[in-house]
Amino acid sequence: MKKLHQAFLVLIAGMLSGLALAASAAGTTATHGKKVRHLQQPVGALAIDGNRVAYDLNSRYAKKPHTTKVLVWNVHTGRTVKVSGKKTAHADDTGSGAGAFQLAIAGSRVAWLINEGGNLESQDYLLTSSVSHPKERQIATALRRGDGCLGRESCAGPWLGGLVGSGNVIALDRWTTDSQGNVTSAGLDVLNGTKLKAIATGTPTVQAVSSDAGREAVLHSDESVAVYSHSGDVLMTLPPATAQEAALSGNNLVVVTKTRQLQVYDVRRGSLEKTLATHGTGLHNLDVQGNIAIYTTGKSVRAANLSSGKTRAVGTLGNRVAFARISNAGLAYAANGTRKAFGTSTLVFVPMARLKAAVG
């Protein structure tokens, strides 16, 4: 009887320990491996690499001003770390600025872009931090002046954008436009410590949209696509066509066309391997990990098996899904205003095992 009593106490202790771990992730609920967070500010940007989900909470519609922040959620441990500082906190304070508008994470490094401005000027800032030792650092700026320089609208001068990251590489574009909006000079840079290092120059480098294993996929304004190596060499190009979005993983370059098809290219051969049908309208947030591509359409996130073509909805929220990204750990997606209150958001993580089970 004594041994049974001790075993019972051990069992109860284990159950209480599990409950404590679940409760430690405030605002998080989990169902069959899926994890959901209900947030009190809108999500303004989202990125994922491995088990780490980086997201920006903006303060434009929040109850408290000066509370814009970038956080990193480790979906394995449940721990969340704030990596941003004072500069980011005020990013949404300027009336015409875009605030935090792009975000990238690569391993334990996070980088994000914010935009501030008034009626006659607009300035982009590149900020970075480490997850393990959070400290916001300003790396680069780009200032534009003149009539109509509102936020990220057309204006002559220097720009920062195309921020992407994966593995151990974070890259972005820097370019300059004239009064007609034409790109006059440009370059693709990688973050090297606390400095930017140019790996390729020329207007064809604008803008990076996806990163994998030190390579960057660039979607051009003429709807052509190029893939650059970590040293700046062009690995493949797709001629001007109808590319609306592009994503890179391993040997797969996936493109969404104007006709809402998924085109799958082999980066090594530069050849079109297959064309897959999609479901829904208004496809956005294309991303790919290995053999699984994801995209959003309205309130849903869909996953597609690039080999079999099987596709199905793997997530649905009460409002339009604004962001979705995939890594080898799983899928992260978010929608704003889904808790019957304007200025809130919902963030969801779905493990890779569930995605594979869904699409085979």
ZALOTI-980332 format. One record per residue: x, y, z of N, C-alpha, C in turn; residue in three letters. Coordinates in steps of 0.05 Angstrom, whole numbers, plus 5000, padded with zeros to 4 digits. Example, Ala and Ser with C-alpha at 12.3 -4.5 7.8 and 13.67 -1.06 7.14 Angstrom:
526448865156524649105156526449345156ALA525749555142527349795143525850015157SER
***
This chain:
501649765000500050005000501750255000MET503950255015505750485017506850544989LYS507650324974508850374948506750484929LYS504250394931502150504914501650794920LEU501750864945501351144953503551324942HIS506151224943508351374933508151414902GLN507251204889506951214860504851414852ALA502651424869500551614864501451894867PHE503151944888504252214892506052304869LEU507652114858509452174836507752254811VAL505552094807503852154784502552434787LEU501552494810500352764815502452984811ILE504852944821506953144818507553194789ALA507652984773508253004744506053164730GLY503553114738501353254726501353544733MET501953614758502153894766504454034752LEU506653894748508954014735508254084706SER506753904693505953954665504054194664GLY502254214683500454444684501954704688LEU503954694705505554934711506955024686ALA508054844670509454914645507555034626LEU505154924624503155034605502355314613ALA502055354639501155614649503355824647ALA505855744646508055934645508056094619SER506855994597506656144572504056294573ALA504056534585501656694589500356754562ALA497756714562496256774538496456554516GLY497556334523497956114503496255874510THR494855764489493455524493494455324472THR494355064478495254864459493254644456ALA492754564431490954344425492354154405THR492953914414494153714396496653824383HIS498253954398500754064387500554344376GLY498154424368497854704358497854894381LYS499255114378499455314400498355574391LYS496655694408495255944401495856154422VAL496456394412496856624430494956844423ARG493556944443491757174440493157424451HIS493657614433495357844439493658104440LEU494558294456493058534460494058764443GLN495658704422496458904403496458764375GLN496158924354496258804327499058714319PRO499158494304501758404293502358554268VAL504758664267505558834243507458694225GLY508758484234510758334218511258064231ALA512057864215512457594226514657454211LEU516357304225518457144213518856894230ALA520056684218520556444233523156314223ILE524656194241526956044234527355824256ASP527155574248527255364267524955384287GLY525555364313523455374334522855664342ASN524155864330523756134339521856294320ARG519756404332517956574317518356864326VAL519157034308519457314314517057474304ALA516057654320513757814311513858094323TYR512658274308512558554317509658614326ASP509458744350506858834359506859144357LEU505159254340505259544337503259684356ASN503759934360502260084380500360284368SER500060284342498360484329495460464338ARG494560224344491760194354491660074382TYR493960084395494059974422493060174443ALA492460074467491360244488493560434499LYS496060344498498260504508500060584485LYS500860844484502760934463505660844470PRO507360864450510260804454510660514463HIS509060334453509360054461509859864438THR510759964415511459794394513859624403THR513859364396516059194405516258944387LYS518758844387519358594372519958384393VAL518558154390518957934409519657674394LEU520957494408521657234397520457014415VAL518756854403517456634418518756374410TRP519856234430520955964425518655774429ASN517755654407515355484409516055214422VAL518555154425519354904438519354934468HIS520455154478520555204507518255364517THR516855504500514755684508515655954517GLY518256004518519256254528519156474507ARG518456724515518356954497520357164507THR521857274489523957474496523457724479VAL523457954493523258214479526058284470LYS526458344445529158404434529358694426VAL527158844425527359124416527659314439SER528159574432528659774453527160034448GLY528260254456526860514456526260614428LYS528060574409527560674382525160544370LYS524960284373522660134363520060204378THR520260254404517960314420516360554409ALA517860744396516560984386516160974355HIS516460734343516360704314513660784302ALA511460754318508860804307507761084316ASP509561244327508661504337508261714315ASP509861704293509661904272507161844255THR505762064248503162034235503261904208GLY505361954192505361834165507361614162SER508761544183510761324181509461054180GLY510860854169509760584166510360424191ALA511960524210512660374234514360134227GLY514259924243515759674236514359534214ALA515759484191514459374168515659124157PHE518159054165519358804156520958694179GLN521158424179522458284202523758034191LEU526157964202527557724194528957604218ALA529157334219530557204240532256984228ILE534756954238536556744228538056644253ALA537356404262538556304286537856474310GLY539856584324539356754347539457044341SER539657124315539757404307537057484295ARG536157724303533757844293534358114281VAL533058174259533358444246530558534238ALA530158794239527558904231527959184219TRP526059264203526059534190523659694200LEU524159944208522060124215522160364198ILE519960504195519860744178518460964194ASN519761194195518561434208518461654188GLU516661844192516562064173514462274180GLY514662494165512662704167511662764139GLY510863014134509763084108511863124087ASN514363184095516463244076518863064077LEU518762864094521062674095520162404105GLU521762204098521261934106523961794111SER524261644133526761524139526461234147GLN528061054135528060774142530360714161ASP529960534180532060454199532260154199TYR534660054199535259764203536259734231LEU534859564246535559504274535959204278LEU537759134296538258854301538558804331THR538358544338538858454365539458164366SER540658074387541057794392538757694411SER537857444407535857334424536957264451VAL539457164452540657074477541557314494SER542357534481543157774495541758014483HIS539258054489537658264475538758544480PRO539358684458540158954458539759074430LYS537959264428537359384402539659544392GLU540459494367542659644354541659754327ARG542360004322541760124296544060084278GLN543559954254545659884236545760064212ILE543560154201543560324177540960484176ALA541160714161538860884157538760974128THR536361054119536061164092533961384093ALA534761634087533061874090532261984063LEU529662024059528662144034527162404042ARG527562614026526262874031524862974006ARG522663114009521263233987518263223990GLY516763353972513863343973512863053969ASP510962973984509862713981511362493993GLY513362554010514962334023513462234047CYS511362084042509661984063510161684067LEU511261604090511661324095513361184074GLY512260964063513660814043512560874015ARG511261104011510261173985512561273968GLU511961303942514061393923515261653931SER517961663930519461903938522261863929CYS523562073919526362043910528262023933ALA530261853930532261823951532961533957GLY534361483979535261213986533061064002PRO533060793999531160624011532460384024TRP531160264043531860004054529459824052LEU529959564045527659384042528659104035GLY526858924028527558654020529058504042GLY528158544067529558414090528758114092LEU530657934090530157654092532257514109VAL531657274119533657134136532956844139GLY535056684143534756394149537556294157SER537556074172540155944180541856134195GLY543956234183545756434196546156684179ASN544356734160544656954142542157134143VAL542657394146540557604143541457784120ILE539657834101540358004078538158214074ALA538858424059536958624052537958784028LEU536158944016536859113994537059404003ASP538959543989539059833991538959943963ARG537260143958537060253931536360543932TRP536660673909536060963907534261003883THR532261173886530461243864530661533857THR529961593831529861873822527061983825ASP526562223816523962353820521662213805SER522362043786520361893771519861613783GLN521261553804520961293817522661073806GLY524461143787526160943775528560883793ASN529260633795531560553811534160623796VAL535760793808538260883795540760733804THR540660623828542860463839541760283860SER543060043864542059853883544159653890ALA543759513913545559303921544259113940GLY545158863940544258663959546458623980LEU545758664005547658654027546958424046ASP548958334061548558144082549558274108VAL548258204130549058304156551458154166LEU553658294170556158184179556858304206ASN556058164227556358284254554558514257GLY555658754261554059004264554359174239THR555259064217555659214193554359074169LYS553959214148552859104123555059064103LEU555058834090557058764071555658714044LYS556558864023555358833997556258573984ALA554358423973555058173959554358193929ILE552558383922551858413894550858703890ALA551358813867550459083861548959093834THR547459303830545859333806542959323811GLY541359453794538459473798537059193798THR538158993785536858723786536758593814PRO538258713833538258583860535858663876THR534158833867531758923882529258773873VAL527658663891527958643920527958343928GLN529558293949529658023960526957953973ALA526057703969523457623981523657363996VAL525857213993526156954007529056884010SER529656744032532356664037532456374047SER534556224038534955954047537855874043ASP539055764064541855664062543755864050ALA543556114057545356324047544756414019GLY542556334008541756423981539256603984ARG538956793965536756973966535256973939GLU532656953940530956983916530057273914ALA530357383891529657663886527357673865VAL525257823872522957863854523158143842LEU523458163816523758423803521058543796HIS521058803791518658953785517458863758SER519158743740518058643715517058353717ASP516858253742515757993748517557763740GLU520157823738522157613734523357553762SER524857333763525957243789528857153785VAL530557223805533357133804534057013832ALA535856823832536856703857539856763859VAL540656883882543456953886544656763907TYR547256703904548656543923549656733946SER550856613967551756773989554156953981HIS555356893959557557063949556757263928SER554157263921553057453902552857353874GLY553557093869553356983842550456923836ASP549656963810546956903802546756603796VAL545156453811544856173808542856093786LEU540756253783538756213763537156453759MET535856483736534056703731531556603716THR529356723722526856673707526256923692LEU525756903666525257143650522657283658PRO522257533650519857673657517357513649PRO515657473668513257313663510957423679ALA509857263698507557343714507957293743THR510457273752511057213780509957433799ALA508357353818507257543838508657513865GLN509457263872510957203896512856973890GLU514956953906516956743902518056653929ALA518656393932519756293957521756073950ALA523856043967526055873961526555683985LEU526955423978527755223999529154993985SER531654933993533154723980533354763950GLY532554563935532654593905530154703894ASN528154763911525554853901525355153902ASN524755273879523855553877520955543869LEU519255653886516355643881515455923875VAL513755943854512756203845509756203843VAL508456413852505556453848505256633824VAL503556543805503156693780500556863782THR500157033762497757193761495257023758LYS495556783747493356603743492956423768THR494256493790493956353816494856053814ARG497056013800498255743798500855743814GLN501555513824504255483836506055353816LEU508155493809510155383791512655303807GLN513555053804515754953819518154913800VAL520355053807522755043791525054903806TYR526754773792529254653803531454863801ASP532554953823534555153823537155063809VAL537754803812540254703799540054703769ARG537754633758537454613729536154853717ARG534855023734533455253724530955173708GLY529954943713527754843696525154833712SER522954863697520254843709519654553712LEU519154463737518654183743515754113742GLU514054293752511154233752509654493758LYS507054473751505254693757502854583772THR502254703795500154603812497854813814LEU495454713816493054883820492954973849ALA491755203854491355303881488355333886THR487655403911484955433919484555713931HIS482255833925481756093936482656323918GLY482156563927483056803912484756973930THR486157163918487857343933490057193948GLY491657033934493756883947496057063957LEU496857023981499057183993500757004011HIS502957124021504656994041505756724032ASN506456704007507656453997510256404012LEU510656154021513156064033513455774029ASP515855664031516355384026518455274045VAL518155034053520054884069520154604059GLN522554534048522754264037520754214015GLY518954024020517053943999514254054005ASN514054244024511454354031511454654026ILE509554744010509155034006506655124021ALA506555374031504155474044503555744032ILE500955814033500056074024497456134039TYR496756394039494256474052492256564031THR489656524037487556624021485156694039THR484656944042482657034061483256954089GLY481456814102481756734130483256474134LYS484256354113485456094114488356084106SER489755884117492455814108492255544096VAL493455514072493455254058496255154055ARG496554884056499154754051498854584027ALA501054564011501054403987503554223987ALA503153973981505353783977506353823949ASN508853903945509953963919510353713902LEU510453483914510753233899508053123889SER506153103907503552983900501553183890SER502053443897500053643891497753663910GLY497653483930495553493949495653753965LYS493353873968493154123983490654124001THR490954254024488554284041489054514061ARG486854614072487054824092488254714118ALA490254844129491554754154491154954176VAL489755164171489255364192487155564183GLY485355644202483355844196482956024220THR482656284215482156474237479656634231LEU478856794250476356944247476557194230GLY478957254221479357484204481457414183ASN481957594164483957534143486657474156ARG487957254147490557184156492557384144VAL493857544161495557754150498357654145ALA499357464160502057364158502157064161PHE503956934146504456644150507256584140ALA508656424156511356344150511856054159ARG513655914145514155634152517155584155ILE517855404174520555324178520655024181SER522954904187523054614191521654524216ASN520954714234519554654258516454654254ALA515554824236512654844231511855104219GLY509255164222507955394209507155594231LEU507655844226506756064243504956254226ALA502656324237500956514222499456694242TYR498556924232497257114250495057274235ALA493057354250490957524240490357734261ALA489557974253488958194271486058234274ASN485258324298482458384304480658134305GLY481657914316480057674316478857604342THR479057774362477957714388475657914396ARG474057984375471758164379472658434390LYS475158504385476158764395478258864375ALA477859114366479859224347482459284362PHE484659224349487259274362488359034376GLY487158794372488258544383489158364360THR490258134367491057954346491257664357SER491457474339491757194346494157084330THR495956954345498356834333498256534338LEU498756374316498456084318500955954307VAL501755734321503855564311502855274307PHE503455154284502654884278505154714273VAL505654504288508154344284508254224256PRO510754184246511154064220509853794217MET509853634239508653364237505753384229ALA504253584239501453614232501053694202ARG502953864192502853944164503253694146LEU505353544153505953304137503653104138LYS502353074161500052894163497652994146ALA497553264143495253374129495453344098ALA497953374088498253364059499853124049VAL500552944067501952694059504852724054GLY
***
